[in-house]
Amino acid sequence: MLTGREISLVDINQLISQYGYAALVIGSLAEGETITLLGGVAAHQGLLRFPLVVAAVALGGMIGDQLLYLLGRRYGERILQHKRLRRYQDKIEHARTMITRHPRLFVIGTRFMYGFRVIGPLLIGASRLPPHVFLPLNIVGALIWATIFTTLGYVGGEVIAPWLHALDQHLKHLVWVVGAVALVWLVRFGIRRWRASRRP
């Protein structure tokens, strides 16, 4: 039986097939790596064109982070003082230090930091980094992120496509979903281990 997470991923795959690039733009506003990987898989299957997949998910990711940044500029301090975030104050202060020391690297890299996908742009906005500095860095970061994860989805499709040739169509969707979930988990696990190894 499919879990709720897997069912939602099957729905995402169907949305990508039916609505193409618009589904990728909207989905990448919130879903992040999973939608991007599935976009890469769709490009491998010939349903979508690889460069346009990268452009679509980069656009969605850029818009999402831009909105969070603007929210952080206006309401950042109030949001960060919320009681639900109190247990993360050490991480928030560490992130503030990184923004102060390396603002450009943080803007580009926040998408790749485990646990900072949403809070990162809010923190950047609250730090008062000027919009004319944030916007171009946000675009660059979104393009790098979209290219990497779309490529991972495409390459993942190359690896498992021969095994899928003889499978039933519904089973193929399940294998793609499980593969995408596993790939997201492995990438996040690797990032978490890398960050843990860099802590003093």
HUHUBEL-V306447 format. One record per residue. N is the residue number from 0. RES is the residue in one letter. SS is DSSP state (alpha for helix, beta for strand, coil for the rest). Layout:
n->[N N]
res->[RES RES]
ss->[SS SS]
This chain:
n->[0 1 2 3 4 5 6 7 8 9 10 11 12 13 14 15 16 17 18 19 20 21 22 23 24 25 26 27 28 29 30 31 32 33 34 35 36 37 38 39 40 41 42 43 44 45 46 47 48 49 50 51 52 53 54 55 56 57 58 59 60 61 62 63 64 65 66 67 68 69 70 71 72 73 74 75 76 77 78 79 80 81 82 83 84 85 86 87 88 89 90 91 92 93 94 95 96 97 98 99 100 101 102 103 104 105 106 107 108 109 110 111 112 113 114 115 116 117 118 119 120 121 122 123 124 125 126 127 128 129 130 131 132 133 134 135 136 137 138 139 140 141 142 143 144 145 146 147 148 149 150 151 152 153 154 155 156 157 158 159 160 161 162 163 164 165 166 167 168 169 170 171 172 173 174 175 176 177 178 179 180 181 182 183 184 185 186 187 188 189 190 191 192 193 194 195 196 197 198 199]
res->[M L T G R E I S L V D I N Q L I S Q Y G Y A A L V I G S L A E G E T I T L L G G V A A H Q G L L R F P L V V A A V A L G G M I G D Q L L Y L L G R R Y G E R I L Q H K R L R R Y Q D K I E H A R T M I T R H P R L F V I G T R F M Y G F R V I G P L L I G A S R L P P H V F L P L N I V G A L I W A T I F T T L G Y V G G E V I A P W L H A L D Q H L K H L V W V V G A V A L V W L V R F G I R R W R A S R R P]
ss->[coil coil coil alpha alpha alpha alpha alpha alpha alpha alpha alpha alpha alpha alpha alpha alpha alpha alpha coil alpha alpha alpha alpha alpha alpha alpha alpha coil coil coil coil alpha alpha alpha alpha alpha alpha alpha alpha alpha alpha alpha alpha coil coil coil coil coil alpha alpha alpha alpha alpha alpha alpha alpha alpha alpha alpha alpha alpha alpha alpha alpha alpha alpha alpha alpha alpha alpha alpha alpha alpha alpha alpha alpha alpha alpha alpha coil coil alpha alpha alpha alpha alpha alpha alpha alpha alpha alpha alpha alpha alpha alpha alpha alpha alpha alpha alpha coil alpha alpha alpha alpha alpha alpha alpha alpha alpha alpha coil coil coil coil coil coil alpha alpha alpha alpha alpha alpha alpha alpha coil coil coil coil alpha alpha alpha alpha alpha alpha alpha alpha alpha alpha alpha alpha alpha alpha alpha alpha alpha alpha alpha alpha alpha alpha alpha alpha alpha alpha alpha alpha alpha alpha alpha alpha alpha alpha coil coil coil coil alpha alpha alpha alpha alpha alpha alpha alpha alpha alpha alpha alpha alpha alpha alpha alpha alpha alpha alpha alpha alpha alpha alpha alpha alpha alpha alpha alpha alpha alpha coil coil]
